[in-house]
């Protein structure tokens, strides 16, 4: 996290007109995590979810979408994909993290 913090400070000094980067948000436990470490390749035992389109449909239907209060703002927390599954609800960032983790788990080259 120290290295990421240095990068954010350097980026902000070079581009003061840009909004802050969301690289180390707090997770559901209140701990700062680097966004990339939140992605977890997750393979579920349901082979129907091994196709990207069916997996995306599952996330869209299983997770209740909760829009951010301000659509142009960043979320206050970025929960783990497992927590999003437990809550069965999340904003666009949460759904993207969950979908990416499921796709990584079955071998897709997925990014958020």
PyMOL commands that set and color helices and strands:
alter all, ss='L'
color gray80, all
select helices_A, chain A and resi 2-14+35-38+47-50+52-62+81-87+92-105
alter helices_A, ss='H'
color red, helices_A
select strands_A, chain A and resi 64-65+89-90
alter strands_A, ss='S'
color yellow, strands_A
deselect
rebuild
show_as cartoon
